[in-house]
Amino acid sequence: MRLIKPSYEELTDEALMKSMSNGDQRAFDEIYKRYSGPLLGYFMRMLWRDREKAEDFVHDLFAKIIRKPDYFDMERSFKTWIYSVANNMCKNEYKKQEVRKGMSTGLDNHFSLSDTNVNVMGEVQDSFFREAFERGIESLDEKHKEAFSLRHLEGLSIKEISEILDINEGTVKSRIFYATKYLAEELKVFNPVINR
């Protein structure tokens, strides 16, 4: 009787990483397919909506995985681990930006041109809310922004966020609560119940 190998889509992240550490290129392709999009979104939110920088960070993160697949601890959840690495990369970038602030040219380093190929109707619809929401998230301090983003934009559990940020679950809940409260106050003009 011949055993049928499961397709790569059916394997867990951890099984894919194990295959990758044995040199399996298709396992890497599946990991990349699962996580490159969500990580690009995460980096976009955490790095001032700078798409080029976010794409570079995704590339750098996956390059690390290719170079050292055994760096991943098989006892951990891969999803938690990869977001921990991504979060640390953002923290390092924040530190670099703080150093560069003293050497500023006066130009806004985070200004980016919008894509001219986007659907105009899609852009117009809800654009005021989206802009206000993004401004609200950007105005959060780093620790509240990362907790809120990981929970509500990346869909991670409180336990996973606790592991990623290396803080207890109560602190995670507190940060999310205060971030949500702040954003609700910032966006109350968009609440139809309040504005009747």
C-alpha positions in Angstrom: 0.0 0.0 0.0 1.4 3.4 -1.0 1.1 6.3 1.4 -0.3 9.4 -0.2 1.7 12.5 0.7 -0.5 15.4 1.8 -0.3 18.5 -0.4 1.7 21.5 0.8 -1.6 23.4 1.3 -2.7 20.8 3.9 0.5 20.9 6.0 0.8 23.0 9.1 3.2 25.9 9.2 5.4 24.0 11.6 5.5 20.9 9.2 6.4 23.2 6.3 9.3 24.7 8.4 10.6 21.2 9.2 10.5 20.4 5.5 12.2 23.7 4.7 15.1 22.9 7.1 15.6 19.7 5.1 16.0 21.8 1.9 12.4 21.6 0.5 11.9 24.7 -1.7 8.2 24.0 -2.2 7.7 24.2 1.6 9.2 27.7 1.5 6.9 28.7 -1.4 3.9 27.7 0.6 5.0 29.6 3.7 5.7 32.6 1.5 2.2 32.3 0.0 0.5 32.1 3.4 2.4 35.0 5.1 3.8 37.5 2.6 0.5 39.3 2.1 -0.5 39.6 5.8 3.1 40.6 6.7 3.1 43.3 4.0 -0.1 44.7 5.5 1.4 44.5 9.0 4.6 46.3 8.0 2.6 48.9 6.1 0.6 49.8 9.2 3.6 49.7 11.5 6.0 51.6 9.2 4.1 54.8 8.3 2.2 53.4 5.3 5.5 53.3 3.4 4.9 50.5 0.8 8.5 50.4 -0.4 9.9 50.0 3.1 7.2 47.4 4.0 8.1 45.4 0.9 11.8 45.6 1.8 11.0 44.3 5.3 9.0 41.4 3.9 11.9 40.5 1.6 14.4 40.8 4.5 12.2 38.6 6.8 11.9 35.8 4.2 15.6 36.1 3.3 16.3 35.4 7.0 14.0 32.4 6.9 15.7 31.0 3.8 19.2 31.5 5.2 18.4 30.0 8.6 15.2 27.9 8.6 16.5 26.1 11.7 16.4 29.4 13.6 12.7 28.7 14.1 12.0 26.8 17.4 9.8 23.9 16.4 8.3 24.0 19.9 6.6 27.3 19.2 3.7 28.3 16.9 5.2 29.5 13.6 2.6 32.3 13.3 3.6 33.7 16.8 7.3 33.4 16.0 7.1 35.1 12.6 5.1 38.1 14.0 7.7 38.3 16.9 10.5 38.6 14.4 8.4 41.2 12.4 7.7 43.2 15.5 11.4 43.2 16.5 12.3 44.4 13.0 9.8 47.3 13.5 11.3 48.2 16.9 14.7 48.3 15.4 13.5 50.6 12.6 11.9 52.9 15.2 15.2 53.2 17.0 17.0 54.0 13.7 14.3 56.7 12.9 14.9 58.3 16.4 18.6 58.6 15.6 17.9 60.0 12.2 15.4 62.6 13.6 18.4 64.6 14.8 19.8 64.6 11.2 16.6 65.6 9.4 16.7 67.5 6.2 13.3 69.0 6.9 11.6 66.8 4.3 8.9 64.4 5.4 10.5 60.9 5.1 7.1 59.2 5.2 5.4 61.0 2.3 4.4 58.6 -0.4 2.6 59.1 -3.7 -0.6 57.2 -4.2 -1.0 54.6 -7.0 -2.7 56.2 -10.0 -4.1 52.9 -11.1 -6.5 52.4 -8.2 -10.3 52.3 -8.6 -11.4 55.9 -8.1 -14.8 55.0 -6.7 -13.3 52.6 -4.3 -10.9 55.3 -3.1 -13.6 57.9 -2.7 -16.0 55.6 -0.8 -15.3 55.9 2.9 -12.0 57.7 2.3 -12.6 60.2 5.1 -13.2 57.5 7.6 -10.2 55.5 6.4 -7.9 58.5 6.6 -9.1 59.4 10.0 -8.7 55.8 11.2 -5.1 55.6 9.8 -4.3 59.0 11.4 -5.7 57.7 14.7 -3.6 54.5 14.5 -0.5 56.5 13.6 -1.0 58.9 16.6 -1.0 55.9 19.0 2.3 55.4 20.9 4.3 52.4 19.7 3.2 49.9 22.4 -0.5 50.6 22.0 -0.3 50.6 18.2 1.5 47.3 18.0 -1.0 45.6 20.4 -4.0 47.0 18.6 -2.6 46.2 15.1 -1.7 42.6 16.1 -5.2 42.0 17.6 -7.6 43.8 15.3 -5.7 44.1 12.0 -3.7 40.8 12.0 -6.3 38.8 13.9 -3.9 37.3 16.5 -5.2 36.0 19.8 -4.4 37.7 23.2 -2.2 34.7 24.0 -0.3 35.0 20.7 0.2 38.8 21.2 1.4 38.1 24.7 4.1 35.8 23.4 5.1 38.1 20.5 5.5 41.2 22.7 6.8 39.2 25.7 4.3 40.8 28.1 1.5 39.2 30.2 -2.0 38.8 28.8 -3.4 41.4 31.2 -1.1 44.1 29.8 -2.0 43.1 26.2 -5.7 43.5 27.1 -5.1 46.8 28.8 -3.1 48.2 25.8 -5.8 47.1 23.4 -8.6 48.6 25.6 -6.9 52.0 25.8 -6.0 52.0 22.1 -9.6 51.2 21.2 -10.9 53.8 23.6 -8.6 56.4 22.1 -9.6 55.5 18.6 -13.3 55.5 19.5 -12.9 59.1 20.8 -10.9 60.2 17.7 -13.5 58.7 15.3 -16.7 59.6 17.2 -17.7 62.1 14.5 -18.3 59.0 12.2 -20.7 57.4 14.8 -24.3 57.8 13.5 -25.7 57.1 16.9 -23.8 60.0 18.5 -24.4 62.4 15.6 -28.2 62.1 15.3 
